[in-house]
Amino acid sequence: MPLNIGIICVCFVLALLTGCSGAEEPAGNAAPQTAPQSGSPSGQTSEADSSDDLDQLYLADERIADLLIPCAERQLYDRDTAQIIPILVEKLERGFTEPLQRAKEELAGLGDEAITEVRRLAERWYLEPEGSSYVSNALDVAVLSDAESAHDVVLHFLSHPTSQLRLSAIRGMARRHARPEDFDRLRDQMYGESAQLHQAFSSALYRADKERAEELFIEWLRTERYVDLWTTIVPYLAQTERDEVGQACLQLFVRAPSVIQPFLIAAAAKMGDEDALNILREQLSADSEIRLRAAQALSAAGLGLELVPTLRADPDMGMRVVAAIALEDFADQTYARDALSEGIGDQSKEVRGACLEALLKSQDAAATTLVLSMLGQGLEEMQEALALLRNHWESTPGLAERAFEVLLSRFESVIERPVSEQKVVLKAIGQVPLRAAAKFLHDRALELERQGLADSFAGLRAHHWFMIQAANTGHPGRSYLASMLEQETDPSKRLDLIWVVAADRTDFARNFLIEFLEDGQRSPYEVLFAAQILARLGPAGRVAPKLQRICYRMRNEDVRLALRCLMWNWY
C-alpha cells in the first residue's frame, strides 16, 4: 500500500530517525516510570532548577533535538512485536532506506518461515508495475538467505518478464543458490536471453555443476559460440582438476585467440604437462598484454611459484604486483618468501605494499618490524603502514601493543605542534584496537578540558572528536569507555560515550544498550538516544519488544512521542 502523502512530506526529511507515531495511550495503559522526569544523567533526585538546567543541556545537543522533531501522526504504537516477521515483511513495501536494508538482512536470516511470507508478498505484486520495487526487495531477501526455500524463490524469478529482475535472480544463483539439478534449466534459458545476462549465467552454470560447466565451456570454444564470454570462462578452465579438461584445452590452444591462450595452456600445465608449462614461461617474456595474461593464468591455476622471476625482474610495475599477490599463498615457502622480502625494496609503492601484505599474512617477523617502523616515519609511510596492519591485529600476537608504543612516541614529538599535525597521529592511535589506545584518547580529551580547550578541536568539541577516533579501538577500547560512562556527569560527553561504545554492530554493543535502557534510572533523553542506536543495531526480533516496553513506560511526553516515531519508523 502506498504511504500517506502527508506522512511522506513531513517524515522524509527525518530519514532514519523518525517515522510515524500517534495519539497518547489511555491513562489506564500507563506503566511504572522507568526514566525520571529530570534530565540528570544518573536519574537521582535533584533540585528543580538543577534538573531544568540539565534538561536544557540535553535539549541544546543537536543529537537530541533532531530526535525530538515531531512526526505527522501520534497514535500509540500497538503492534505485536513478538511476531516480528510480518512487521519486517511490511518494511519491504514501506520502509525508509536504513530500516528497509535491515529488514532485508534480518528476514534473510530468519529461515523458511520468513521466506514463506516474503514469497507471498512477491506473488501478490509479481506482475504489478506499481509493485516492482516491492518485488525487487523480496528477491533481495531470497538472494541473501540460506534457507532451503529461498532457492525456489530465486529460481522462480528467472521467469520474470523484467530483465533486471531476471539478472538479479541469476546473480543470486551464481553467488549462492545454483544446484546441480538447475544446470539444464540455466543452460536452456541462457540460450534465449540477451547478451547482458550471459556472463551471470555462465557463473551460475559453473556454480551449479563444475564438471558439466567445464564440458559446456569447452564446447562453446570448439564451436565458436558465445565469443563474448570466452575471457570470462577460461579462468574457470584454468582451475580444472581433470586431465581430460586439460588435454581438451591444449587441443584448443593453437587456434584460440591470443588473449585466452594462456588460460587454456595453464589448464594443461596444472595437470602436469611440462611442455605446456614451458610455453607459459616463454609467454612471461612476451609483450606486456601476453605477459599479464600468462601471469594471471598461472595464478588461477595455482602455479604462482612460477612468478618468482617476474617479481624479481619484470620491468613492468603492474606485472610485479600481480606476481606478489600470486605469491601470497606461498609466503611460507623459502623460495617465495625470499623473493617477497627482496620486493620490499622495490621502487614502486604498490609492489612494496603487495610484498609486505603477503609477508604480514605469514607473520614474517622482519616484515612486521619494518611496517611498525613505518609508523614513526613520514605521513605517507604511516598511513601505508596502518593500511597494511589493519587486517592483522588479531592474527599477530602483540602487534597492537607494539604499534601503540610507536604511535605514542610519535605523538609526544608533536604535542606542542599545531592541531593539524596532532590530529593525524591521534587518528592513527584511534585505529589500534587496544584498551590503552581508548584510554589515551579519553584522557587526552579530558586534559584539553582542564586546559580550557574543550570547546573546539579540529572543528568539533574536543571530547566528541576524540570519541569519534576511539570508535575504532575495537572491543578492548569500547569496553574501557563503557566503564567511564558512570563516572561522567556532563550530558554531551555521556552521549559521546554511549555512541562510541555502541558504534559497531556487535553483541557487546547490543547487550550494553539493552542493560543501559533497562536500568530504569536514566535520563529520558539518554534513553531516547540509546534507543535509536539499538534500533539500528537490531535484530528486530530481540530489540523491538524491549523498545516497545520502554516507549509505554516513558513519562516524559516529548520523549514518549519521539520513541513512538522511532517505533513506527523501524517497526
C-alpha positions in Angstrom: 0.0 0.0 0.0 1.4 3.5 -0.8 2.3 5.7 2.1 0.0 8.6 3.1 1.3 11.7 1.3 1.1 13.8 4.4 3.4 11.4 6.2 5.9 11.4 3.4 6.1 15.2 3.3 6.9 15.5 7.0 8.8 12.3 7.6 11.1 12.2 4.5 13.4 14.8 5.9 13.7 12.9 9.1 15.2 10.0 7.2 16.3 7.3 9.6 15.5 9.0 12.9 11.7 9.4 12.6 8.7 7.6 11.1 5.1 7.7 12.1 3.5 7.9 15.5 0.2 8.9 17.1 -2.1 9.7 19.9 -1.4 9.2 23.6 -2.0 6.0 25.4 -5.2 5.8 27.6 -4.4 6.6 31.2 -5.0 3.0 32.1 -2.1 1.9 30.0 0.4 4.0 31.9 3.1 1.7 33.4 5.5 2.4 36.2 8.1 5.1 35.4 11.4 3.8 34.2 13.1 7.1 33.3 13.0 10.1 35.6 11.4 13.3 34.6 14.5 15.1 35.4 17.4 15.2 33.0 20.0 14.1 35.5 22.3 11.5 33.9 22.1 9.3 37.0 18.4 9.7 37.4 18.8 10.7 41.0 16.5 13.3 42.5 17.9 16.9 42.4 16.8 20.4 42.9 14.3 21.7 40.4 16.5 24.4 39.0 19.4 21.9 38.6 17.1 19.5 36.8 15.9 22.1 34.5 19.4 23.2 33.7 20.4 19.6 32.8 17.3 19.3 30.6 18.3 22.4 28.7 21.8 20.9 28.2 20.3 17.8 26.6 17.9 19.8 24.5 20.7 22.0 23.3 22.5 19.0 21.9 21.6 18.6 18.2 21.6 14.8 18.5 18.7 15.0 21.0 17.0 17.9 19.2 16.9 16.0 16.0 15.2 13.0 17.6 12.6 15.2 19.2 11.3 16.6 15.9 7.6 15.6 15.8 6.1 13.2 13.4 3.0 13.8 11.3 0.8 11.4 13.4 0.9 10.5 17.0 -1.1 7.3 17.6 0.0 4.7 20.0 2.4 2.1 18.7 0.4 -1.0 19.4 1.7 -3.7 17.0 2.6 -7.1 18.3 6.4 -7.0 18.2 6.5 -10.6 19.4 5.5 -11.5 15.8 8.3 -9.7 14.1 8.2 -11.4 10.6 5.0 -9.7 9.4 6.4 -6.3 10.6 9.7 -6.8 8.7 7.9 -8.0 5.6 5.8 -4.9 5.6 9.0 -2.8 5.6 9.7 -4.3 2.2 6.8 -2.2 1.0 7.0 0.9 3.3 10.5 1.1 4.8 12.8 4.0 4.6 16.3 3.2 3.4 18.0 2.0 6.6 15.1 0.2 8.1 14.4 -1.4 4.7 18.0 -2.7 4.4 17.9 -4.1 8.0 14.6 -5.8 7.3 16.1 -7.5 4.2 19.1 -8.7 6.2 17.1 -10.0 9.1 14.4 -11.7 7.0 17.2 -13.4 5.1 18.4 -14.9 8.4 15.1 -16.0 9.8 14.7 -19.2 7.8 11.9 -20.8 5.9 9.1 -19.2 7.9 10.3 -15.7 6.8 10.9 -16.8 3.2 7.3 -18.1 3.0 6.0 -14.6 3.9 8.4 -12.9 1.6 7.3 -15.1 -1.2 3.6 -14.3 -0.6 4.5 -10.6 -0.9 6.4 -11.2 -4.1 3.5 -13.2 -5.6 1.0 -10.5 -4.7 2.9 -7.8 -6.6 4.7 -10.1 -9.1 3.3 -8.6 -12.3 2.0 -5.2 -10.9 4.1 -2.3 -12.3 3.5 -0.2 -9.2 4.9 -3.0 -7.0 8.1 -3.5 -8.9 10.2 -2.2 -6.0 8.5 -4.4 -3.5 9.1 -7.5 -5.7 12.8 -6.4 -6.1 13.1 -6.1 -2.3 11.6 -9.6 -1.8 14.0 -11.0 -4.3 16.9 -9.4 -2.5 15.9 -11.2 0.7 15.8 -14.6 -1.0 19.2 -14.0 -2.7 20.7 -13.2 0.8 19.1 -16.2 2.5 20.5 -19.6 3.1 17.1 -21.0 3.8 16.1 -24.1 1.8 13.0 -22.5 0.3 15.0 -19.4 -0.8 16.4 -21.3 -3.7 12.9 -21.9 -5.2 12.0 -18.2 -4.8 15.2 -17.1 -6.7 14.6 -19.8 -9.3 11.1 -18.6 -9.8 12.3 -15.1 -10.6 14.3 -16.4 -13.6 10.9 -16.4 -15.4 10.0 -12.8 -14.5 9.3 -10.6 -17.6 11.5 -7.8 -16.3 15.1 -8.3 -17.4 16.6 -6.5 -14.4 14.8 -8.9 -12.0 16.0 -11.9 -14.0 19.5 -10.5 -13.9 19.2 -10.2 -10.1 17.9 -13.7 -9.8 20.7 -15.2 -12.0 23.3 -13.3 -10.0 21.8 -14.8 -6.9 22.0 -18.3 -8.4 25.7 -17.6 -9.2 26.6 -16.4 -5.7 24.7 -18.8 -3.6 21.7 -20.8 -4.8 22.6 -22.8 -8.0 22.4 -26.5 -7.6 23.3 -29.5 -9.9 19.6 -30.1 -10.7 19.4 -26.5 -12.0 22.0 -26.9 -14.7 19.7 -27.8 -17.6 17.3 -25.1 -16.8 20.0 -22.5 -16.6 21.7 -23.6 -19.8 18.4 -23.8 -21.8 17.3 -20.4 -20.5 20.6 -18.8 -21.3 20.2 -19.6 -25.0 17.1 -17.3 -25.1 18.5 -14.4 -23.0 20.1 -11.2 -24.1 23.9 -10.9 -24.1 23.9 -8.7 -21.0 22.8 -11.7 -18.9 25.2 -14.2 -20.4 28.1 -13.6 -18.0 26.0 -14.1 -15.0 24.5 -17.3 -16.5 28.0 -18.7 -17.1 28.9 -18.1 -13.5 25.7 -19.7 -12.3 26.3 -22.8 -14.5 29.8 -23.2 -13.0 28.4 -23.0 -9.5 25.6 -25.4 -10.3 27.9 -28.2 -11.6 31.6 -27.5 -12.1 32.3 -30.6 -14.3 29.3 -30.1 -16.6 30.1 -26.4 -16.9 33.7 -27.2 -18.0 32.4 -29.5 -20.7 29.9 -26.9 -21.8 32.6 -24.2 -21.9 34.9 -26.4 -24.0 32.0 -27.0 -26.4 31.5 -23.3 -26.8 35.1 -22.8 -27.6 35.1 -25.7 -30.1 32.0 -24.4 -31.9 33.0 -20.7 -31.5 29.8 -19.9 -29.7 29.4 -17.1 -27.1 32.7 -15.5 -28.1 31.9 -12.5 -25.8 32.1 -14.9 -22.9 35.5 -16.5 -23.6 37.5 -14.3 -21.4 35.0 -15.0 -18.6 35.0 -18.8 -18.9 38.7 -19.6 -19.5 39.8 -18.7 -15.9 37.4 -21.4 -14.7 39.0 -23.9 -17.1 42.5 -23.0 -15.8 41.3 -24.2 -12.3 40.3 -27.7 -13.5 41.2 -30.8 -11.6 40.6 -33.2 -14.5 43.2 -34.4 -17.0 40.6 -34.7 -19.9 39.8 -31.0 -19.5 43.5 -30.1 -19.5 44.0 -32.1 -22.7 40.9 -30.6 -24.4 42.2 -27.1 -23.6 45.6 -28.0 -25.0 44.0 -29.0 -28.3 42.1 -25.7 -28.4 45.2 -23.7 -27.7 46.7 -23.4 -31.2 43.7 -21.8 -32.9 42.4 -19.8 -29.9 42.8 -16.0 -29.8 45.9 -14.9 -28.1 44.0 -13.2 -25.3 42.7 -16.6 -24.0 45.6 -18.8 -24.9 47.5 -18.6 -21.6 44.5 -19.8 -19.6 44.0 -22.8 -21.9 47.6 -23.8 -21.7 47.5 -23.3 -17.9 44.8 -25.9 -17.6 47.2 -28.4 -19.2 50.2 -27.2 -17.2 48.2 -27.6 -14.0 47.7 -31.3 -14.8 51.4 -31.8 -15.1 52.1 -31.1 -18.8 55.7 -29.8 -18.8 55.6 -28.6 -22.4 52.5 -26.5 -21.6 54.3 -25.1 -18.6 57.3 -24.1 -20.7 55.0 -22.3 -23.1 53.7 -20.2 -20.2 57.2 -19.5 -19.1 58.0 -18.2 -22.6 54.9 -16.1 -22.6 56.2 -14.4 -19.4 58.8 -12.8 -21.7 56.4 -11.8 -24.4 54.8 -8.4 -24.9 53.0 -6.7 -22.0 49.5 -8.0 -22.7 50.5 -11.6 -23.2 52.8 -11.4 -20.1 49.9 -10.2 -18.0 47.6 -12.9 -19.2 50.2 -15.5 -18.6 50.7 -14.3 -15.1 47.0 -14.3 -14.4 46.6 -17.8 -15.8 49.4 -19.2 -13.7 47.9 -17.6 -10.6 44.4 -19.0 -11.5 45.9 -22.5 -12.0 47.6 -22.4 -8.6 51.1 -22.2 -10.2 52.0 -18.9 -8.6 55.6 -20.0 -7.7 56.4 -19.7 -11.4 56.1 -15.9 -10.9 59.1 -15.5 -8.6 61.3 -14.4 -11.5 58.6 -12.0 -12.6 58.6 -10.3 -9.2 62.3 -10.1 -9.1 63.0 -8.8 -12.6 60.0 -7.8 -14.7 60.3 -4.1 -15.8 56.5 -3.5 -15.6 55.2 -2.5 -12.1 51.8 -4.0 -12.7 53.4 -7.4 -13.5 55.4 -7.3 -10.3 52.2 -6.5 -8.3 50.4 -9.5 -9.9 53.3 -11.7 -9.1 53.5 -10.5 -5.4 49.8 -11.1 -4.9 50.0 -14.6 -6.5 52.9 -15.5 -4.2 50.9 -14.6 -1.1 49.7 -18.2 -0.8 53.3 -19.4 -0.9 54.9 -17.0 1.5 55.7 -19.8 4.0 58.0 -21.4 1.4 61.6 -20.1 1.3 61.7 -19.6 -2.4 58.7 -17.3 -2.4 59.5 -15.6 0.9 63.0 -14.6 -0.2 61.5 -13.0 -3.4 58.9 -11.2 -1.4 61.5 -10.0 1.1 63.5 -8.6 -1.8 60.4 -7.0 -3.1 60.1 -4.8 0.0 63.0 -2.8 -1.5 61.1 -2.2 -4.8 60.9 1.3 -6.1 57.2 1.0 -6.6 55.0 1.7 -3.5 52.4 -0.7 -4.9 54.8 -3.6 -5.2 56.3 -2.9 -1.8 52.8 -2.9 -0.3 51.8 -6.2 -2.0 55.0 -7.9 -0.8 54.6 -6.6 2.7 50.9 -7.7 2.8 51.9 -11.2 1.8 54.7 -11.4 4.4 52.4 -10.0 7.2 49.9 -12.6 6.4 52.5 -15.3 7.0 53.6 -13.4 10.2 57.1 -12.8 8.9 59.0 -11.1 11.8 61.2 -8.9 9.7 58.3 -7.5 7.6 56.3 -6.9 10.8 59.2 -4.9 12.3 59.6 -2.9 9.1 55.9 -2.0 8.9 55.9 -0.9 12.6 58.9 1.3 12.0 57.0 3.0 9.2 54.5 4.2 11.8 57.3 6.6 13.0 58.3 7.8 9.6 56.6 10.3 7.2 52.9 10.8 7.0 52.6 8.8 3.8 54.6 5.9 5.3 52.5 6.0 8.5 49.2 5.8 6.5 50.6 3.0 4.4 51.6 1.1 7.5 48.2 1.5 9.1 46.5 0.2 5.9 48.8 -2.9 6.0 48.3 -3.6 9.7 44.5 -3.3 9.6 43.9 -6.9 8.7 46.5 -8.4 11.1 45.8 -7.0 14.6 44.1 -10.2 15.8 46.2 -12.8 14.0 49.6 -11.4 15.2 50.1 -11.5 18.9 51.5 -8.3 20.4 51.1 -6.4 17.2 48.7 -3.8 18.5 50.8 -3.1 21.6 53.9 -2.6 19.5 52.1 -0.2 17.2 50.6 1.8 20.0 54.1 2.2 21.6 55.5 3.6 18.3 52.5 6.0 17.8 52.6 7.2 21.4 56.2 8.1 21.0 55.3 9.9 17.7 52.6 11.9 19.4 54.9 13.1 22.1 57.1 14.6 19.4 54.2 16.7 18.0 52.3 17.5 21.2 53.4 21.1 21.0 52.8 21.3 17.3 49.7 22.7 15.6 46.4 20.8 15.9 46.6 19.8 12.2 49.8 17.8 13.0 48.5 16.3 16.2 45.2 15.0 14.8 46.9 12.9 12.2 48.7 10.9 14.9 45.7 10.8 17.1 43.6 9.4 14.3 46.3 6.7 13.8 46.2 5.9 17.6 42.4 5.5 17.3 42.9 2.7 14.7 44.8 0.5 17.2 42.4 -2.0 18.9 43.6 -1.6 22.5 42.1 -0.5 25.8 45.3 1.6 26.2 44.5 3.5 23.0 41.0 4.3 24.0 42.2 5.4 27.5 44.8 7.6 26.0 42.3 9.3 23.7 39.7 9.7 26.5 42.4 11.1 28.9 43.6 13.5 26.3 40.1 14.9 25.7 39.8 15.5 29.5 43.2 17.1 29.6 42.3 19.6 27.0 39.2 20.4 29.0 41.4 21.1 32.1 43.5 23.4 29.8 40.4 25.3 28.8 40.5 23.9 25.2 37.4 21.7 25.3 35.2 23.8 23.1 37.0 23.1 19.8 39.4 20.6 18.4 39.6 20.2 14.7 36.3 22.0 14.4 34.4 19.9 16.9 34.0 19.7 20.7 37.2 18.1 21.9 35.5 15.2 23.6 33.3 14.5 20.6 36.2 14.5 18.3 38.3 12.2 20.4 35.5 9.7 20.9 34.9 9.6 17.1 38.5 8.4 16.9 38.1 6.0 19.8 35.3 4.2 17.9 37.9 2.3 16.0 39.7 0.9 19.1 37.6 -2.3 18.9 36.1 -4.3 21.7 39.0 -3.6 24.1 38.7 0.1 23.7 34.9 0.2 23.8 34.8 -1.9 27.0 37.0 0.6 28.7 34.9 3.6 27.6 31.8 1.8 28.8 33.3 1.7 32.3 33.8 5.5 32.0 30.2 6.3 31.4 29.1 6.1 35.1 31.9 8.5 36.1 30.8 11.1 33.6 28.1 13.7 34.5 28.2 16.1 31.6 25.3 15.3 29.2 27.1 15.8 25.9 30.0 13.7 27.0 27.7 11.0 28.2 26.1 11.0 24.8 29.5 10.8 23.2 30.3 7.7 25.3 27.0 6.0 24.6 27.6 6.4 20.9 31.2 5.2 20.9 30.5 2.1 23.0 27.7 1.1 20.6 29.5 2.2 17.4 29.6 -1.3 15.9 27.0 -4.0 15.4 28.3 -6.4 17.9 26.8 -8.4 20.7 28.8 -6.3 23.2 27.2 -3.1 21.9 23.7 -4.6 21.8 24.0 -6.0 25.4 25.4 -2.7 26.7 22.5 -0.8 25.3 19.8 -3.2 26.5 21.3 -3.2 30.0 21.5 0.6 29.9 17.9 1.0 28.8 16.6 -1.5 31.3 18.4 0.2 34.2 15.3 2.4 34.9 17.4 5.2 36.3 18.5 7.0 33.1 17.7 10.4 31.8 14.8 10.2 29.3 16.9 12.0 26.7 19.6 9.4 27.1 17.0 6.7 26.8 15.9 8.1 23.5 19.4 8.4 22.2 20.3 4.9 23.2 17.0 3.5 21.8 17.6 4.9 18.3 21.1 3.3 18.3 19.7 0.0 19.5 17.1 0.0 16.7 19.9 0.4 14.2 21.8 -2.5 15.7 18.9 -4.9 15.8 17.9 -7.6 15.4 14.3 -6.5 15.5 13.0 -9.7 17.0 15.1 -9.1 20.1 15.1 -5.3 20.5 11.7 -4.3 19.2 9.7 -5.7 22.2 12.2 -4.1 24.6 11.9 -0.7 22.9 8.1 -1.0 22.8 8.0 -1.6 26.6 10.3 1.4 27.2 8.0 3.5 25.0 4.9 2.5 27.0 6.6 3.3 30.3 8.1 6.7 29.4 6.6 9.5 31.4 8.4 12.4 29.6 5.8 13.3 27.0 8.2 14.7 24.4 10.4 11.7 24.6 7.5 9.3 24.6 6.3 10.8 21.3 9.8 10.6 19.9 10.0 6.9 20.9 6.7 6.3 19.1 8.3 7.9 16.0 11.2 5.6 16.3 9.0 2.5 16.7 6.8 3.4 13.6 9.9 4.1 11.5 11.7 0.9 12.3 8.8 -1.5 13.1 
